[in-house]
Amino acid sequence: MLESSLDRLAQQILGLDEASLSSLWEKYKKRMEHFEPSKEWEKAVIIFFIINAVRAKNHIFNEQLLRQHETGPEKPPKGKPALRLVKS
């Protein structure tokens, strides 16, 4: 149940636009920096890290696409694999 809830949440987050999220980054950063023992502060922290998670995911994704574009798709190694017999 928890895993399916997280999966649905991730699917919703993936549907959010990074540019729109980035415009909210400063707002939630400021809220997070001003601690107060409240649910609103806790939600601000979660939102801030969700925004950062989407930004980090997109950064990694774009770097990998660029790397693949520059080097071409990875090809399996040719020849025999480097295997050796291990006796127990």
C-alpha positions as CSV (number, residue, x, y, z in Angstrom):
1,M,0.0,0.0,0.0
2,L,2.8,2.5,0.9
3,E,4.7,1.6,-2.2
4,S,1.7,2.1,-4.5
5,S,1.0,5.5,-2.8
6,L,4.6,6.6,-3.3
7,D,4.3,5.4,-7.0
8,R,1.2,7.5,-7.5
9,L,2.8,10.5,-5.8
10,A,5.9,10.2,-8.0
11,Q,3.7,9.9,-11.1
12,Q,2.0,13.2,-10.1
13,I,5.3,14.9,-9.4
14,L,6.7,13.8,-12.8
15,G,3.7,15.6,-14.4
16,L,4.7,19.0,-12.9
17,D,6.6,21.6,-15.0
18,E,10.1,22.3,-13.7
19,A,9.9,26.0,-14.7
20,S,6.8,26.4,-12.7
21,L,8.3,24.6,-9.7
22,S,11.5,26.6,-10.0
23,S,9.5,29.8,-9.7
24,L,8.3,28.6,-6.2
25,W,11.8,27.5,-5.0
26,E,12.7,30.8,-3.3
27,K,9.3,31.0,-1.6
28,Y,9.6,27.5,0.0
29,K,13.3,28.0,0.8
30,K,12.4,31.1,2.9
31,R,9.6,29.3,4.6
32,M,11.8,26.3,5.4
33,E,14.6,28.5,6.8
34,H,12.2,30.1,9.3
35,F,11.5,27.2,11.6
36,E,8.3,26.9,13.4
37,P,6.8,23.8,14.9
38,S,3.8,23.6,12.6
39,K,2.4,21.4,9.9
40,E,2.8,24.3,7.5
41,W,6.5,24.4,8.1
42,E,6.8,20.6,7.6
43,K,4.9,20.9,4.3
44,A,7.1,23.7,3.2
45,V,10.2,21.5,3.8
46,I,8.7,18.6,1.8
47,I,7.7,20.9,-1.1
48,F,11.2,22.5,-1.1
49,F,12.8,19.0,-1.4
50,I,10.3,17.9,-4.0
51,I,11.2,20.9,-6.1
52,N,14.9,20.1,-5.7
53,A,14.3,16.4,-6.5
54,V,12.7,17.3,-9.8
55,R,15.5,19.8,-10.7
56,A,18.1,17.1,-9.8
57,K,16.3,14.4,-11.8
58,N,16.1,16.7,-14.8
59,H,19.8,17.7,-14.5
60,I,20.9,14.0,-14.4
61,F,18.5,13.1,-17.2
62,N,19.8,15.9,-19.5
63,E,23.4,15.1,-18.7
64,Q,22.9,11.4,-19.7
65,L,21.1,12.4,-22.9
66,L,23.9,14.7,-23.8
67,R,26.5,12.0,-23.0
68,Q,24.7,9.4,-25.1
69,H,24.4,11.9,-28.0
70,E,28.1,12.7,-27.9
71,T,29.3,9.1,-27.6
72,G,26.5,7.2,-29.3
73,P,24.5,4.4,-27.7
74,E,26.4,1.9,-25.5
75,K,27.3,-1.2,-27.4
76,P,27.9,-4.6,-25.7
77,P,31.5,-5.6,-25.6
78,K,32.7,-7.8,-28.5
79,G,34.5,-11.1,-28.1
80,K,34.5,-13.5,-25.2
81,P,33.4,-12.1,-21.8
82,A,36.1,-11.9,-19.2
83,L,34.8,-14.8,-17.1
84,R,36.8,-17.3,-15.0
85,L,35.8,-20.5,-13.2
86,V,35.6,-20.2,-9.5
87,K,35.6,-23.4,-7.5
88,S,34.1,-23.6,-4.0
